[in-house]
Amino acid sequence: MELSTRLCPLCHVPFLQIPVGDGSIEICEKCQGTFFEFDEL
């Protein structure tokens, strides 16, 4: 796991990138918000 360059729009901290299958999801460690690309579903 590594930090993303993308920031959480609510907390303004870097997302944590978590590999899932062939892609990854990004999770904010502070608010637990998640971000993923449409094709990663």
mmCIF file as gemmi writes it, N, C-alpha and C atoms, coordinates in Angstrom:
data_model
loop_
_atom_site.group_PDB
_atom_site.id
_atom_site.type_symbol
_atom_site.label_atom_id
_atom_site.label_alt_id
_atom_site.label_comp_id
_atom_site.label_asym_id
_atom_site.label_entity_id
_atom_site.label_seq_id
_atom_site.pdbx_PDB_ins_code
_atom_site.Cartn_x
_atom_site.Cartn_y
_atom_site.Cartn_z
_atom_site.occupancy
_atom_site.B_iso_or_equiv
_atom_site.pdbx_formal_charge
_atom_site.auth_seq_id
_atom_site.auth_asym_id
_atom_site.pdbx_PDB_model_num
ATOM 1 N N . MET Axp A 1 ? 0.842 -1.177 0 1 0 ? 1 A 1
ATOM 2 C CA . MET Axp A 1 ? 0 0 0 1 0 ? 1 A 1
ATOM 3 C C . MET Axp A 1 ? 0.887 1.24 0 1 0 ? 1 A 1
ATOM 4 N N . GLU Axp A 2 ? 0.422 2.24 -0.708 1 0 ? 2 A 1
ATOM 5 C CA . GLU Axp A 2 ? 1.183 3.482 -0.785 1 0 ? 2 A 1
ATOM 6 C C . GLU Axp A 2 ? 0.222 4.667 -0.838 1 0 ? 2 A 1
ATOM 7 N N . LEU Axp A 3 ? 0.755 5.833 -0.604 1 0 ? 3 A 1
ATOM 8 C CA . LEU Axp A 3 ? -0.06 7.033 -0.654 1 0 ? 3 A 1
ATOM 9 C C . LEU Axp A 3 ? -0.27 7.467 -2.096 1 0 ? 3 A 1
ATOM 10 N N . SER Axp A 4 ? -1.46 7.929 -2.383 1 0 ? 4 A 1
ATOM 11 C CA . SER Axp A 4 ? -1.812 8.418 -3.707 1 0 ? 4 A 1
ATOM 12 C C . SER Axp A 4 ? -1.464 9.897 -3.828 1 0 ? 4 A 1
ATOM 13 N N . THR Axp A 5 ? -1.384 10.377 -5.045 1 0 ? 5 A 1
ATOM 14 C CA . THR Axp A 5 ? -1.209 11.814 -5.263 1 0 ? 5 A 1
ATOM 15 C C . THR Axp A 5 ? -2.55 12.533 -5.176 1 0 ? 5 A 1
ATOM 16 N N . ARG Axp A 6 ? -3.642 11.775 -5.221 1 0 ? 6 A 1
ATOM 17 C CA . ARG Axp A 6 ? -4.998 12.341 -5.135 1 0 ? 6 A 1
ATOM 18 C C . ARG Axp A 6 ? -5.33 12.618 -3.672 1 0 ? 6 A 1
ATOM 19 N N . LEU Axp A 7 ? -5.947 13.768 -3.409 1 0 ? 7 A 1
ATOM 20 C CA . LEU Axp A 7 ? -6.331 14.133 -2.05 1 0 ? 7 A 1
ATOM 21 C C . LEU Axp A 7 ? -7.815 13.897 -1.819 1 0 ? 7 A 1
ATOM 22 N N . CYS Axp A 8 ? -8.176 13.533 -0.613 1 0 ? 8 A 1
ATOM 23 C CA . CYS Axp A 8 ? -9.579 13.397 -0.229 1 0 ? 8 A 1
ATOM 24 C C . CYS Axp A 8 ? -10.21 14.783 -0.301 1 0 ? 8 A 1
ATOM 25 N N . PRO Axp A 9 ? -11.334 14.934 -0.994 1 0 ? 9 A 1
ATOM 26 C CA . PRO Axp A 9 ? -11.957 16.252 -1.112 1 0 ? 9 A 1
ATOM 27 C C . PRO Axp A 9 ? -12.54 16.759 0.209 1 0 ? 9 A 1
ATOM 28 N N . LEU Axp A 10 ? -12.788 15.881 1.157 1 0 ? 10 A 1
ATOM 29 C CA . LEU Axp A 10 ? -13.347 16.282 2.447 1 0 ? 10 A 1
ATOM 30 C C . LEU Axp A 10 ? -12.246 16.608 3.457 1 0 ? 10 A 1
ATOM 31 N N . CYS Axp A 11 ? -11.254 15.741 3.57 1 0 ? 11 A 1
ATOM 32 C CA . CYS Axp A 11 ? -10.217 15.867 4.6 1 0 ? 11 A 1
ATOM 33 C C . CYS Axp A 11 ? -8.935 16.541 4.108 1 0 ? 11 A 1
ATOM 34 N N . HIS Axp A 12 ? -8.741 16.566 2.798 1 0 ? 12 A 1
ATOM 35 C CA . HIS Axp A 12 ? -7.552 17.158 2.183 1 0 ? 12 A 1
ATOM 36 C C . HIS Axp A 12 ? -6.263 16.442 2.58 1 0 ? 12 A 1
ATOM 37 N N . VAL Axp A 13 ? -6.347 15.128 2.76 1 0 ? 13 A 1
ATOM 38 C CA . VAL Axp A 13 ? -5.173 14.292 3.01 1 0 ? 13 A 1
ATOM 39 C C . VAL Axp A 13 ? -5.048 13.298 1.858 1 0 ? 13 A 1
ATOM 40 N N . PRO Axp A 14 ? -3.842 12.8 1.578 1 0 ? 14 A 1
ATOM 41 C CA . PRO Axp A 14 ? -3.679 11.837 0.49 1 0 ? 14 A 1
ATOM 42 C C . PRO Axp A 14 ? -4.442 10.532 0.764 1 0 ? 14 A 1
ATOM 43 N N . PHE Axp A 15 ? -5.046 9.998 -0.299 1 0 ? 15 A 1
ATOM 44 C CA . PHE Axp A 15 ? -5.691 8.693 -0.207 1 0 ? 15 A 1
ATOM 45 C C . PHE Axp A 15 ? -4.62 7.609 -0.066 1 0 ? 15 A 1
ATOM 46 N N . LEU Axp A 16 ? -4.977 6.507 0.53 1 0 ? 16 A 1
ATOM 47 C CA . LEU Axp A 16 ? -4.134 5.327 0.604 1 0 ? 16 A 1
ATOM 48 C C . LEU Axp A 16 ? -4.557 4.403 -0.526 1 0 ? 16 A 1
ATOM 49 N N . GLN Axp A 17 ? -3.622 4.028 -1.409 1 0 ? 17 A 1
ATOM 50 C CA . GLN Axp A 17 ? -3.929 3.143 -2.538 1 0 ? 17 A 1
ATOM 51 C C . GLN Axp A 17 ? -3.839 1.697 -2.087 1 0 ? 17 A 1
ATOM 52 N N . ILE Axp A 18 ? -4.914 0.947 -2.356 1 0 ? 18 A 1
ATOM 53 C CA . ILE Axp A 18 ? -4.962 -0.465 -1.99 1 0 ? 18 A 1
ATOM 54 C C . ILE Axp A 18 ? -5.198 -1.277 -3.256 1 0 ? 18 A 1
ATOM 55 N N . PRO Axp A 19 ? -4.258 -2.17 -3.599 1 0 ? 19 A 1
ATOM 56 C CA . PRO Axp A 19 ? -4.437 -2.986 -4.797 1 0 ? 19 A 1
ATOM 57 C C . PRO Axp A 19 ? -5.608 -3.958 -4.649 1 0 ? 19 A 1
ATOM 58 N N . VAL Axp A 20 ? -6.419 -4.02 -5.701 1 0 ? 20 A 1
ATOM 59 C CA . VAL Axp A 20 ? -7.559 -4.941 -5.742 1 0 ? 20 A 1
ATOM 60 C C . VAL Axp A 20 ? -7.617 -5.506 -7.163 1 0 ? 20 A 1
ATOM 61 N N . GLY Axp A 21 ? -7.38 -6.788 -7.287 1 0 ? 21 A 1
ATOM 62 C CA . GLY Axp A 21 ? -7.392 -7.413 -8.612 1 0 ? 21 A 1
ATOM 63 C C . GLY Axp A 21 ? -6.358 -6.76 -9.518 1 0 ? 21 A 1
ATOM 64 N N . ASP Axp A 22 ? -6.796 -6.315 -10.711 1 0 ? 22 A 1
ATOM 65 C CA . ASP Axp A 22 ? -5.896 -5.675 -11.677 1 0 ? 22 A 1
ATOM 66 C C . ASP Axp A 22 ? -5.776 -4.171 -11.449 1 0 ? 22 A 1
ATOM 67 N N . GLY Axp A 23 ? -6.565 -3.614 -10.56 1 0 ? 23 A 1
ATOM 68 C CA . GLY Axp A 23 ? -6.55 -2.177 -10.325 1 0 ? 23 A 1
ATOM 69 C C . GLY Axp A 23 ? -6.294 -1.856 -8.869 1 0 ? 23 A 1
ATOM 70 N N . SER Axp A 24 ? -6.81 -0.732 -8.44 1 0 ? 24 A 1
ATOM 71 C CA . SER Axp A 24 ? -6.66 -0.342 -7.047 1 0 ? 24 A 1
ATOM 72 C C . SER Axp A 24 ? -7.796 0.595 -6.662 1 0 ? 24 A 1
ATOM 73 N N . ILE Axp A 25 ? -8.062 0.647 -5.382 1 0 ? 25 A 1
ATOM 74 C CA . ILE Axp A 25 ? -9.005 1.626 -4.858 1 0 ? 25 A 1
ATOM 75 C C . ILE Axp A 25 ? -8.23 2.548 -3.939 1 0 ? 25 A 1
ATOM 76 N N . GLU Axp A 26 ? -8.761 3.716 -3.716 1 0 ? 26 A 1
ATOM 77 C CA . GLU Axp A 26 ? -8.112 4.683 -2.851 1 0 ? 26 A 1
ATOM 78 C C . GLU Axp A 26 ? -9.045 4.986 -1.693 1 0 ? 26 A 1
ATOM 79 N N . ILE Axp A 27 ? -8.518 4.909 -0.483 1 0 ? 27 A 1
ATOM 80 C CA . ILE Axp A 27 ? -9.315 5.089 0.727 1 0 ? 27 A 1
ATOM 81 C C . ILE Axp A 27 ? -8.692 6.178 1.585 1 0 ? 27 A 1
ATOM 82 N N . CYS Axp A 28 ? -9.54 7.058 2.117 1 0 ? 28 A 1
ATOM 83 C CA . CYS Axp A 28 ? -9.077 8.074 3.055 1 0 ? 28 A 1
ATOM 84 C C . CYS Axp A 28 ? -9.023 7.424 4.435 1 0 ? 28 A 1
ATOM 85 N N . GLU Axp A 29 ? -7.861 7.476 5.055 1 0 ? 29 A 1
ATOM 86 C CA . GLU Axp A 29 ? -7.714 6.86 6.378 1 0 ? 29 A 1
ATOM 87 C C . GLU Axp A 29 ? -8.457 7.644 7.458 1 0 ? 29 A 1
ATOM 88 N N . LYS Axp A 30 ? -8.752 8.905 7.189 1 0 ? 30 A 1
ATOM 89 C CA . LYS Axp A 30 ? -9.4 9.739 8.194 1 0 ? 30 A 1
ATOM 90 C C . LYS Axp A 30 ? -10.924 9.559 8.195 1 0 ? 30 A 1
ATOM 91 N N . CYS Axp A 31 ? -11.572 9.682 7.023 1 0 ? 31 A 1
ATOM 92 C CA . CYS Axp A 31 ? -13.037 9.614 6.962 1 0 ? 31 A 1
ATOM 93 C C . CYS Axp A 31 ? -13.56 8.318 6.349 1 0 ? 31 A 1
ATOM 94 N N . GLN Axp A 32 ? -12.648 7.455 5.871 1 0 ? 32 A 1
ATOM 95 C CA . GLN Axp A 32 ? -12.993 6.177 5.23 1 0 ? 32 A 1
ATOM 96 C C . GLN Axp A 32 ? -13.695 6.348 3.883 1 0 ? 32 A 1
ATOM 97 N N . GLY Axp A 33 ? -13.623 7.548 3.306 1 0 ? 33 A 1
ATOM 98 C CA . GLY Axp A 33 ? -14.158 7.762 1.964 1 0 ? 33 A 1
ATOM 99 C C . GLY Axp A 33 ? -13.357 6.954 0.959 1 0 ? 33 A 1
ATOM 100 N N . THR Axp A 34 ? -13.995 6.512 -0.118 1 0 ? 34 A 1
ATOM 101 C CA . THR Axp A 34 ? -13.308 5.707 -1.126 1 0 ? 34 A 1
ATOM 102 C C . THR Axp A 34 ? -13.422 6.36 -2.488 1 0 ? 34 A 1
ATOM 103 N N . PHE Axp A 35 ? -12.428 6.12 -3.323 1 0 ? 35 A 1
ATOM 104 C CA . PHE Axp A 35 ? -12.411 6.612 -4.695 1 0 ? 35 A 1
ATOM 105 C C . PHE Axp A 35 ? -11.917 5.483 -5.567 1 0 ? 35 A 1
ATOM 106 N N . PHE Axp A 36 ? -12.587 5.287 -6.7 1 0 ? 36 A 1
ATOM 107 C CA . PHE Axp A 36 ? -12.128 4.326 -7.687 1 0 ? 36 A 1
ATOM 108 C C . PHE Axp A 36 ? -12.634 4.758 -9.047 1 0 ? 36 A 1
ATOM 109 N N . GLU Axp A 37 ? -11.92 4.376 -10.072 1 0 ? 37 A 1
ATOM 110 C CA . GLU Axp A 37 ? -12.311 4.692 -11.428 1 0 ? 37 A 1
ATOM 111 C C . GLU Axp A 37 ? -13.528 3.85 -11.822 1 0 ? 37 A 1
ATOM 112 N N . PHE Axp A 38 ? -14.329 4.361 -12.742 1 0 ? 38 A 1
ATOM 113 C CA . PHE Axp A 38 ? -15.549 3.685 -13.164 1 0 ? 38 A 1
ATOM 114 C C . PHE Axp A 38 ? -15.262 2.26 -13.654 1 0 ? 38 A 1
ATOM 115 N N . ASP Axp A 39 ? -14.204 2.089 -14.419 1 0 ? 39 A 1
ATOM 116 C CA . ASP Axp A 39 ? -13.891 0.77 -14.984 1 0 ? 39 A 1
ATOM 117 C C . ASP Axp A 39 ? -13.275 -0.19 -13.966 1 0 ? 39 A 1
ATOM 118 N N . GLU Axp A 40 ? -13.027 0.273 -12.746 1 0 ? 40 A 1
ATOM 119 C CA . GLU Axp A 40 ? -12.46 -0.602 -11.721 1 0 ? 40 A 1
ATOM 120 C C . GLU Axp A 40 ? -13.539 -1.318 -10.922 1 0 ? 40 A 1
ATOM 121 N N . LEU Axp A 41 ? -14.801 -1.011 -11.184 1 0 ? 41 A 1
ATOM 122 C CA . LEU Axp A 41 ? -15.871 -1.732 -10.497 1 0 ? 41 A 1
ATOM 123 C C . LEU Axp A 41 ? -15.921 -3.11 -11.035 1 0 ? 41 A 1
